[in-house]
C-alpha cells in the first residue's frame, strides 16, 4: 500500500483509473485517457492501475466496478466515478481541481 500512497502524493493533482484488461468499457476509455493525459500535461499526474495486478490497492479503495476513476488533491480523494464517462466531462472535472 505504500506504493499507492506515494503514487497519490506524487503531484498536487493525481487521477487514478482502476481498469481491467478484459473490461470493454476500460478499453473504450484507453484512448480518452491518453488524450486527457496529453491535454493536462504537467498540471496533473494520471495513473492507470490494472485491478488484477493491483488487488491490494483496489480493495483498499473499495473498487467494485471498472473503470473507476479517483481524483486526489494533495493526497486526499476529492472525486470518484465508476463506469465509462465522456472524455470532456472527465477533463472538465480534472481541470476544476487545478486551481
C-alpha angles and dihedrals in degrees: 000000000000089000091056092049092052089045094056090044095048091099137009089255121036132169120196123195116198106204142164126223090224094051114103092201090053091050090051090052095051098086089040092055091046090054093047090049088055094047097049093043111173094350092088140011117233121199129184117204123191106226091214091056096037102043095146094055091042093053094043089055095045094243107176101157136039131263099032118173122200123183117203126196114195089345095307123112109245102166138017135184133174122205139028112324135188110264093228091052091049092047092049091049091051092046091050089067095048099087 
